[in-house]
Amino acid sequence: MAFNENTRVKIPAILHLCRLGYSYVSLSKAKWDITTNIFTGIFTESIRRINPDMEEGDIKRTYENISFALDNEDLGEAFSKMLNATSGVKLIDFKDFNNNSFNVVTEITYKNGDDEFRPDITLLINGMPLAFIEVKKPNN
């Protein structure tokens, strides 16, 4: 067996994240919005669970508001305020953290104009990519 970054670091990191409660999502079977990299099915299901009184149209408007906030040139400040809001629509359930969806995906490409990057591991909370992990071989 050839040892490389995948076998030495990435796969063990993903397995550890799964032991911590994350669920692996295969990109070959997943659907996501390439403009935001939000996994829309997971997002809709999570927002519905966290905000049980929301109607489908309100969830779609919330997603549109997030998309708009992500287009702002404010380095994510508007999106951060939405994530941390204590009133209105909750994007993350901070009171019952088990009410959220935690997923991990690998090698998803992010584009911004002509720039693009592809982190080794992306962590999703409620379908929203909120953390990137770059893995490196030991002694690298």
Secondary structure in CASP SS format (residue, H / E / C, confidence):
PFRMAT SS
TARGET T0000
AUTHOR 0000-0000-0000
METHOD secondary structure of the structure
MODEL  1
M C 1.00
A C 1.00
F C 1.00
N C 1.00
E H 1.00
N H 1.00
T H 1.00
R H 1.00
V H 1.00
K H 1.00
I H 1.00
P H 1.00
A H 1.00
I H 1.00
L H 1.00
H H 1.00
L H 1.00
C H 1.00
R H 1.00
L C 1.00
G C 1.00
Y C 1.00
S E 1.00
Y E 1.00
V C 1.00
S C 1.00
L C 1.00
S C 1.00
K C 1.00
A C 1.00
K C 1.00
W C 1.00
D E 1.00
I C 1.00
T C 1.00
T C 1.00
N C 1.00
I E 1.00
F C 1.00
T H 1.00
G H 1.00
I H 1.00
F H 1.00
T H 1.00
E H 1.00
S H 1.00
I H 1.00
R H 1.00
R H 1.00
I H 1.00
N C 1.00
P C 1.00
D C 1.00
M C 1.00
E C 1.00
E H 1.00
G H 1.00
D H 1.00
I H 1.00
K H 1.00
R H 1.00
T H 1.00
Y H 1.00
E H 1.00
N H 1.00
I H 1.00
S H 1.00
F H 1.00
A H 1.00
L H 1.00
D H 1.00
N C 1.00
E C 1.00
D C 1.00
L C 1.00
G C 1.00
E H 1.00
A H 1.00
F H 1.00
S H 1.00
K H 1.00
M H 1.00
L H 1.00
N C 1.00
A C 1.00
T C 1.00
S C 1.00
G C 1.00
V C 1.00
K C 1.00
L C 1.00
I C 1.00
D C 1.00
F C 1.00
K C 1.00
D C 1.00
F H 1.00
N H 1.00
N H 1.00
N C 1.00
S C 1.00
F E 1.00
N E 1.00
V E 1.00
V E 1.00
T E 1.00
E C 1.00
I C 1.00
T C 1.00
Y E 1.00
K E 1.00
N E 1.00
G C 1.00
D C 1.00
D E 1.00
E E 1.00
F E 1.00
R C 1.00
P C 1.00
D C 1.00
I E 1.00
T E 1.00
L E 1.00
L E 1.00
I E 1.00
N C 1.00
G C 1.00
M E 1.00
P E 1.00
L E 1.00
A E 1.00
F E 1.00
I E 1.00
E C 1.00
V C 1.00
K C 1.00
K C 1.00
P C 1.00
N C 1.00
N C 1.00
END
